[in-house]
Amino acid sequence: MKIMQNRMDYGFEKYQQEFEEKALSVLRSGRYVLGDEVSAFEKNFAAYTKAEHCVGLASGLDALWIAVRLLGIGPGDEVIVQGNTYIASVMGITINGAVPVFVEPDMYCQIDADRIEEKITQRTKAVMVVHLYGHVADMDKIAHICRQHGLKLIEDCAQSHGALYKGKMTGTFGDAGCFSFYPSKNLGAFGDAGALVTNDPRLAEEARIFRNYGSEKRYYNKVVGANSRLDELQAGLLNVRLAHMEEITQERRRLAQIYSSSLHHKDITLPQERRDTHSVWHQYVVRTHRRNQLIKHLADRDIGTLIHYPVPPHLSDAYKYLNYRPGDLPLTESSADTVLSIPLYTGMKQAEQQYVIDCINAFT
Ligand SMILES: *Cc1c(COP(=O)(O)O)cnc(C)c1O
């Protein structure tokens, strides 16, 4: 049996007819940019997250850098972010000329809330929380720190669509929640797409203007903006998937629970869900010091795995200019050396998952 780490065709096939009908209807509408599907998606996604406003954008990275910029963060400012994130989180900061200040992860692979305050300086403007792997950071503590120190709070929710902290949606704890709808995300489009949610009407308004060359009214430009519109076809397809989000999340939670109760190996540490949170299991990430052997053991049995992520941003070539060295963030680096994402996807069949479980448990 061949098992891929992720597969998006199952997720398409599950709602194939609805997707195809929606795609045809958009194609036939003659309206391809900022039409009814985008407006409907913004309304639907705001309702889903219980945020007051949602602005559709072209990607998750755009949501991050546009949020950072519109919150007034720029050259010389510092933004606190976790070390073990996908590099796009960090680029959302550095595109604006601001400086990322890295914090080590806690046992749930999220920013360690107890290590944030020691990183705050005169130049700190914001904390960017990344709800990595679909898990949830310690939001009470983090929101409290941000309030006490007058810092903006930005959430990178590219992996946490629908994840809850004490019943409240990730993305709604601070100034802006930034979402990606890249195809492999829990709420995936069929190409690039993203959005920002916020309860701040001014930020929503500015983002709406910024994404469209800084113009509110056609050919009258208020500010130098960008072209970062969510396109109509993607919005239409996202409306289809969003209507099934409850089911999609429940399925991932069920698959994760089966892994957690069935995987048993002395060299493999399983992921855990923080108390009072509801993870959406974007990835099921185990940790092992025998990672290369485990990858090979599974590959020999036709099971795909991925490492999220092998190079932490502070040691990436892209960020050489920040002058970090190996050893500067030991927990982040040990995470990069030991994490492994095993197969988990919408439509995963029971026999597929059982095969993965059997092969992992038989690892010697
Ligand atoms: C995918 C991802 C992004 C970037 O989203 P794009 O839509 O690919 O630009 C940002 N942050 C995290 C944590 C991600 O997983």
The ligand as an SDF file (V2000), in Angstrom:
LIG
                    3D

 15 15  0  0  0  0  0  0  0  0999 V2000
    1.4530   28.3550    4.7900 C   0  0  0  0  0  0  0  0  0  0  0  0
    1.9090   29.2690    5.8700 C   0  0  0  0  0  0  0  0  0  0  0  0
    2.0950   30.6540    5.6520 C   0  0  0  0  0  0  0  0  0  0  0  0
    2.0580   31.2720    4.2890 C   0  0  0  0  0  0  0  0  0  0  0  0
    0.8820   31.1380    3.5880 O   0  0  0  0  0  0  0  0  0  0  0  0
    0.9000   31.2960    1.9900 P   0  0  0  0  0  0  0  0  0  0  0  0
   -0.5460   31.3400    1.6550 O   0  0  0  0  0  0  0  0  0  0  0  0
    1.6150   30.1420    1.4250 O   0  0  0  0  0  0  0  0  0  0  0  0
    1.5820   32.5890    1.6830 O   0  0  0  0  0  0  0  0  0  0  0  0
    2.4300   31.4450    6.7210 C   0  0  0  0  0  0  0  0  0  0  0  0
    2.5950   30.9320    7.9580 N   0  0  0  0  0  0  0  0  0  0  0  0
    2.4480   29.6230    8.2080 C   0  0  0  0  0  0  0  0  0  0  0  0
    2.6300   29.1290    9.5970 C   0  0  0  0  0  0  0  0  0  0  0  0
    2.1160   28.7480    7.1720 C   0  0  0  0  0  0  0  0  0  0  0  0
    1.9840   27.4480    7.4340 O   0  0  0  0  0  0  0  0  0  0  0  0
  1  2  1  0
  2  3  1  0
  2 14  2  0
  3  4  1  0
  3 10  2  0
  4  5  1  0
  5  6  1  0
  6  7  2  0
  6  8  1  0
  6  9  1  0
 10 11  1  0
 11 12  2  0
 12 13  1  0
 12 14  1  0
 14 15  1  0
M  END
$$$$
